[in-house]
Amino acid sequence: MGNLLDHQLFRIGQTSVTVASLGAALILLVGSWILSRLTHRLVVHRLLSRSRLSLGLRHAIGRVAAYFVFFLGAVVGLQTIGINAGTLAAFGAAVGVGIGFGLQDIVKNFVSGLILLLERTVQVGDRIEVDGKAGDVAEIRARATVVRTNDDVYLIVPNSRLIAETVVNHSFRRERERCRIAVGVAYGSEPRRVEVALVAAAVGVEGILEDPPPAVRFRAFGESTLEFELLCWMDHVLHGPGSVRSRLHHRIYEELAARNIEIPFPQRVVHLKGAGREGAAAFADGNS
């Protein structure tokens, strides 16, 4: 058994790589990877859990600490088989062409992930829109960012896209979002009463902020309705935007109904030209 462990597999420079040294290097690499994941959890959920730092910043610090731990473990593991800093530099120069052609996307996404962690333009917990789909950032990994939508579907977005393309971040530097609800009422309704009803509908709805207070705009005289818009701010960090809008729609309908304010629906009147009374009567009978 001892002879098998001391059996030379190959040489790196002046160092003989044996079964034992190669196994030790692999164990150190795997161990450093496991330790890096544990470090990330320890930093985020234990060391910084009671701090005043935001969730995104805690995850960024934890990710950098995990990378640092894995790097140290990888360096120690590679040194056991004779790969030192000089050897790594020579090896990097030798495979540089291969990385440039075959691994450029992986390297680009990894560097983009580091930029995201440092700049914090997109953080864990932020609500963003990618390709018209909105969701919460669940995790920023080395290659891609995981986004969870309202349908509990996970989008795996390459980090380079979040750097190079336009991304809508509803949480950037703020924890609120303005909600716009368009409402049309029938002609003959008193505009002031409609404004009072819409403001009353927004007061007390869970997720709607009291400061700034809700406001109403009389936007236009529509084709068949008086067009209003309810503007209010919602705390989308604690409440899902979709559920807040649903509760708000219920309250708007209840407040308008309580004040006998009608919400019209499209209607069309058809005039038959040249058909006479008999044709009109036959048309009415056929559609009754």
C-alpha positions as CSV (number, residue, x, y, z in Angstrom):
1,M,0.0,0.0,0.0
2,G,2.8,2.3,0.8
3,N,4.5,1.7,-2.5
4,L,1.2,2.5,-4.3
5,L,0.9,5.9,-2.5
6,D,4.5,6.8,-3.3
7,H,4.2,5.8,-6.9
8,Q,5.2,8.7,-9.2
9,L,2.5,9.7,-11.7
10,F,4.3,12.6,-13.4
11,R,6.6,15.5,-12.6
12,I,6.0,19.3,-12.4
13,G,9.3,21.0,-12.6
14,Q,11.5,19.5,-9.9
15,T,8.6,18.1,-8.0
16,S,7.5,14.5,-8.4
17,V,3.7,14.1,-8.2
18,T,2.7,10.9,-6.5
19,V,-0.7,9.3,-5.8
20,A,-0.5,10.6,-2.2
21,S,0.4,14.1,-3.1
22,L,-2.3,14.3,-5.8
23,G,-4.9,12.9,-3.5
24,A,-4.0,15.4,-0.8
25,A,-4.2,18.2,-3.4
26,L,-7.7,17.1,-4.4
27,I,-8.8,16.8,-0.8
28,L,-7.6,20.3,-0.1
29,L,-9.4,21.7,-3.2
30,V,-12.7,20.0,-2.3
31,G,-12.3,21.0,1.3
32,S,-11.6,24.6,0.5
33,W,-14.7,24.7,-1.7
34,I,-16.8,23.3,1.1
35,L,-15.2,25.7,3.6
36,S,-15.9,28.6,1.3
37,R,-19.6,27.8,1.2
38,L,-19.7,27.5,4.9
39,T,-17.9,30.8,5.2
40,H,-20.5,32.5,3.1
41,R,-23.3,31.2,5.3
42,L,-21.4,32.0,8.5
43,V,-20.8,35.6,7.4
44,V,-24.3,36.3,6.1
45,H,-26.5,34.4,8.6
46,R,-24.3,34.6,11.8
47,L,-21.7,37.3,11.9
48,L,-23.6,40.0,10.1
49,S,-27.2,38.9,10.8
50,R,-27.6,41.4,13.6
51,S,-25.8,44.3,11.9
52,R,-27.6,47.2,10.2
53,L,-26.1,46.3,6.8
54,S,-28.6,45.6,4.0
55,L,-29.2,42.0,2.9
56,G,-27.5,42.7,-0.4
57,L,-24.3,44.1,1.2
58,R,-24.2,41.1,3.6
59,H,-24.3,38.7,0.7
60,A,-21.6,40.7,-1.1
61,I,-19.3,40.5,1.9
62,G,-20.0,36.9,2.4
63,R,-19.3,36.1,-1.3
64,V,-16.0,37.9,-1.3
65,A,-14.9,36.1,1.9
66,A,-15.9,32.8,0.3
67,Y,-13.8,33.5,-2.8
68,F,-10.8,34.5,-0.5
69,V,-11.1,31.2,1.5
70,F,-11.3,29.1,-1.7
71,F,-8.3,30.9,-3.2
72,L,-6.1,30.3,-0.2
73,G,-7.1,26.6,-0.1
74,A,-6.5,26.2,-3.8
75,V,-3.0,27.8,-3.5
76,V,-2.1,25.4,-0.6
77,G,-3.5,22.4,-2.5
78,L,-1.6,23.2,-5.7
79,Q,1.6,23.8,-3.8
80,T,1.5,20.2,-2.5
81,I,2.0,19.0,-6.1
82,G,4.7,21.5,-6.9
83,I,2.6,24.3,-8.5
84,N,3.8,27.6,-7.0
85,A,3.2,31.1,-8.1
86,G,5.9,31.0,-10.8
87,T,4.5,27.8,-12.2
88,L,1.0,29.2,-12.2
89,A,2.2,32.2,-14.1
90,A,3.8,30.0,-16.7
91,F,0.7,27.8,-16.9
92,G,-1.5,30.8,-17.2
93,A,0.5,32.1,-20.1
94,A,0.4,28.7,-21.8
95,V,-3.4,28.3,-21.6
96,G,-4.1,32.0,-22.1
97,V,-5.0,31.5,-25.8
98,G,-7.3,28.6,-24.9
99,I,-9.1,30.8,-22.3
100,G,-9.4,33.6,-24.8
101,F,-11.2,31.4,-27.2
102,G,-13.0,28.7,-25.2
103,L,-13.5,30.1,-21.8
104,Q,-14.0,33.8,-22.5
105,D,-17.7,33.7,-21.6
106,I,-17.0,32.0,-18.2
107,V,-14.2,34.5,-17.4
108,K,-16.4,37.4,-18.5
109,N,-19.3,36.3,-16.3
110,F,-17.0,35.7,-13.3
111,V,-15.5,39.2,-13.6
112,S,-19.0,40.7,-14.1
113,G,-20.0,38.9,-10.9
114,L,-17.1,40.5,-9.0
115,I,-18.1,43.9,-10.4
116,L,-21.7,43.4,-9.2
117,L,-20.5,42.5,-5.7
118,L,-18.2,45.6,-5.6
119,E,-20.5,48.2,-7.2
120,R,-23.7,46.8,-5.7
121,T,-25.9,48.1,-8.5
122,V,-27.7,44.8,-8.3
123,Q,-27.9,43.1,-4.8
124,V,-29.5,40.1,-3.3
125,G,-33.1,41.1,-2.4
126,D,-33.4,43.7,-5.1
127,R,-36.4,43.6,-7.4
128,I,-35.4,43.8,-11.0
129,E,-36.8,43.3,-14.5
130,V,-35.0,41.2,-17.1
131,D,-36.5,40.7,-20.6
132,G,-39.8,42.1,-19.3
133,K,-40.0,39.6,-16.4
134,A,-39.9,41.0,-12.9
135,G,-38.4,39.1,-9.9
136,D,-36.3,39.2,-6.8
137,V,-32.6,38.6,-6.8
138,A,-32.2,35.4,-4.8
139,E,-28.4,34.8,-5.3
140,I,-25.4,36.2,-7.2
141,R,-23.1,33.3,-8.1
142,A,-19.7,33.2,-9.8
143,R,-21.2,32.7,-13.3
144,A,-24.9,33.8,-13.1
145,T,-27.5,35.6,-11.0
146,V,-30.6,33.7,-9.8
147,V,-33.8,35.7,-10.0
148,R,-37.1,34.4,-8.5
149,T,-40.3,35.6,-10.2
150,N,-43.8,36.0,-8.6
151,D,-44.7,32.6,-10.2
152,D,-41.9,30.9,-8.1
153,V,-39.9,30.4,-11.3
154,Y,-36.2,30.9,-11.2
155,L,-34.4,32.8,-14.0
156,I,-30.7,32.1,-14.4
157,V,-29.2,35.3,-15.8
158,P,-25.5,35.5,-16.8
159,N,-23.7,38.1,-14.8
160,S,-22.4,39.8,-18.0
161,R,-25.9,40.7,-19.1
162,L,-26.5,42.6,-15.8
163,I,-23.4,44.6,-16.5
164,A,-23.6,45.2,-20.3
165,E,-27.4,45.6,-20.7
166,T,-30.0,47.9,-19.3
167,V,-31.6,46.4,-16.2
168,V,-34.6,47.9,-14.4
169,N,-33.9,47.9,-10.6
170,H,-36.9,48.9,-8.6
171,S,-34.9,48.7,-5.3
172,F,-31.8,50.7,-6.2
173,R,-31.2,53.2,-3.4
174,R,-34.8,53.1,-2.2
175,E,-37.2,50.7,-0.7
176,R,-40.5,51.9,-2.2
177,E,-42.1,52.0,-5.6
178,R,-44.9,54.3,-7.0
179,C,-48.1,52.6,-8.0
180,R,-50.2,54.0,-10.8
181,I,-53.8,52.8,-11.2
182,A,-55.9,54.1,-14.2
183,V,-59.6,54.4,-13.5
184,G,-62.4,55.5,-15.9
185,V,-65.8,56.6,-14.7
186,A,-69.0,57.5,-16.5
187,Y,-69.7,61.0,-17.8
188,G,-72.0,62.8,-15.4
189,S,-69.9,61.8,-12.3
190,E,-68.6,64.6,-10.2
191,P,-64.8,64.7,-10.5
192,R,-64.3,65.9,-6.9
193,R,-66.3,63.0,-5.5
194,V,-64.3,60.6,-7.7
195,E,-61.0,62.0,-6.3
196,V,-62.3,61.6,-2.7
197,A,-63.3,58.0,-3.4
198,L,-60.0,57.1,-4.9
199,V,-58.0,58.6,-2.1
200,A,-60.2,56.8,0.4
201,A,-59.6,53.6,-1.4
202,A,-55.9,53.8,-1.0
203,V,-55.9,54.7,2.8
204,G,-55.4,51.8,5.0
205,V,-54.5,49.3,2.3
206,E,-51.7,47.0,3.5
207,G,-48.5,47.8,1.7
208,I,-49.5,51.4,0.7
209,L,-47.4,54.0,2.4
210,E,-49.0,57.0,4.2
211,D,-46.1,59.2,3.5
212,P,-46.0,60.5,0.8
213,P,-49.9,60.5,0.8
214,P,-51.9,59.1,-2.1
215,A,-52.9,61.6,-4.9
216,V,-55.3,61.6,-7.8
217,R,-55.0,63.2,-11.2
218,F,-57.8,64.0,-13.6
219,R,-56.0,63.0,-16.8
220,A,-58.4,63.5,-19.7
221,F,-61.9,63.4,-21.2
222,G,-61.9,60.0,-22.8
223,E,-64.1,58.7,-25.6
224,S,-66.7,57.3,-23.2
225,T,-65.2,57.9,-19.7
226,L,-63.6,60.5,-17.5
227,E,-60.1,59.3,-17.0
228,F,-58.4,59.5,-13.6
229,E,-55.2,58.1,-12.2
230,L,-54.5,57.1,-8.6
231,L,-50.9,57.6,-7.5
232,C,-49.6,56.1,-4.3
233,W,-46.4,54.6,-3.0
234,M,-46.1,51.0,-1.9
235,D,-43.5,49.2,0.2
236,H,-42.6,46.5,-2.3
237,V,-39.9,45.1,0.0
238,L,-42.4,43.7,2.5
239,H,-45.3,43.2,0.2
240,G,-45.5,41.8,-3.3
241,P,-46.5,44.5,-5.8
242,G,-49.1,42.2,-7.4
243,S,-50.9,41.5,-4.2
244,V,-50.9,45.2,-3.2
245,R,-52.5,46.1,-6.6
246,S,-55.1,43.4,-6.2
247,R,-56.2,44.7,-2.8
248,L,-56.2,48.2,-4.1
249,H,-58.5,47.3,-7.0
250,H,-60.9,45.7,-4.6
251,R,-61.0,48.9,-2.5
252,I,-61.4,51.2,-5.5
253,Y,-64.4,49.2,-6.7
254,E,-66.0,49.2,-3.2
255,E,-65.5,52.9,-2.7
256,L,-66.9,53.8,-6.2
257,A,-69.9,51.5,-5.7
258,A,-70.6,53.0,-2.2
259,R,-70.9,56.4,-3.8
260,N,-72.9,55.2,-6.8
261,I,-70.2,56.2,-9.2
262,E,-70.5,54.1,-12.4
263,I,-67.6,52.4,-14.1
264,P,-68.8,52.2,-17.7
265,F,-68.2,49.5,-20.2
266,P,-67.9,49.9,-24.0
267,Q,-71.2,50.0,-25.9
268,R,-72.0,50.2,-29.6
269,V,-75.2,51.3,-31.3
270,V,-75.8,49.8,-34.8
271,H,-77.9,51.8,-37.2
272,L,-79.1,49.9,-40.3
273,K,-79.2,52.4,-43.2
274,G,-81.8,51.8,-45.9
275,A,-83.2,48.6,-44.4
276,G,-86.5,50.2,-43.4
277,R,-88.6,49.2,-40.4
278,E,-89.1,45.6,-41.5
279,G,-85.4,45.0,-41.8
280,A,-84.7,46.6,-38.5
281,A,-87.4,44.5,-36.9
282,A,-86.0,41.3,-38.4
283,F,-82.5,42.2,-37.2
284,A,-83.8,42.8,-33.7
285,D,-85.7,39.5,-33.7
286,G,-82.6,37.6,-34.9
287,N,-80.4,39.1,-32.1
288,S,-83.0,38.8,-29.3
